[in-house]
Each structure stands twice: as C-alpha cells, then as structure tokens.
C-alpha cells in the first residue's frame, strides 16, 4: 500500500487536498501530518500552501519541518501546490524572504502595470479563478489532461525559474508566467488541483501512479 503524507505546517487547504487524493487513490494510505518522521517514512509527499510566504516559511521552520521537506524533495515523488511550488525557489518579493532554494529562481509579484486584458481592461490581482495551462512538454503528470486544460488559481505572486528546463506548464494573465515545474522526482503547480474538477483529479491520480 502506497503511503502519502500531506505536510501540515499550519498553512494550506490540507483536508481538501487529502480528500481529493483519497478519492483518486482509495487503496492508498493518506495522512495529514506535521511529524518529520512520518514525512521521512512516506512513499510520496504533497506540500500544499495558502497565505503569505513569510508565514509559510516561518511555520515550516518553527515546526521543524524544513529539513524534512528538503529531504523529501530530494528522495521521493514530491508534489508542491501553490505556495508549495513557490517555496522551492529562492528570494520571494512577498515579505522579502528566502524560500528553500531547492531550485534556482525567484518569486516576484505580478507587475501591476502589465495587468491588462486583451480588450484593454484592467486585470485584478490576486489572479483568482479558472485559467488555461499550456503544457511545455509531455510528462507523466499530464497524462490524459488536454493541453490548455483549465485549472483554478488564487495567487498574487508567481515563480520565475532561472532555467527554462524546469518549466512544465505556463499560463497567461496579463503576462505569461510559469504555472507548473518539473525536475526529476519533483512536480509542482501554482494552481489548486484539488479545486480544479476533473483535470485536477486526473493530475492527482497521475501523481499517485508516477514512478520517477
């Protein structure tokens, strides 16, 4: 039986993520946990996140989970969601804090001057609602998901990887931005698959079957 841990560091939509994984992988053992030992023992790890980056990084450290998440990202199938994507990178403009620096890059705020729709109207920040994701290349996590499928977003910041090689998906909201990354055993997304209907459930099902 596959054991997946949804990391609980006090931030994020933990229960709905866990319930969505239970729905697509009823044979799996799904735990929401803040115990470093449980994270280490898991076959797969999911790190969701909502809220401000400084709060997320502070809580991760305060609960003694920083090293456990770094090890999980190095050793086993790892899925980051929203801030769980952003924390993989370096400097974040939100609160002027550093992420885990697992991947080179930064996390800027949407440039307000560029938040203009094709019809000339202003776009609101945060980016909230459904938007398309253009897949950069084939990946097992995209299996059965149509290129350009729509997912649900809620964010004001986005990741800017140094290397284009890690970009797995992109989205346009005023500007084009990276909405999914992939490297080795890591896959992470800016959107919320647990809130993204069938496409989101398929992504979670693919993650549970993925053997990088």
ABEGO torsion letter per residue (X at the ends): XBBBBBBBAGBEBAAAAAAAAAAABAABBBBBBABAAAAAABABBBBBBBEBAAAAAAAAAAAGAAAAAAAAAAABBBBBBEAAAAAABBBBABGGBBBAGABBEBBBBBBAAABBBAAGBBBBOBBBEBBBBBBABBBAAABGBBBGBBBBBBBABBBBBABAAABABBBBBGBBBBABBBBEABBBBABBAAAAEAAAAAAAAAAAABBX
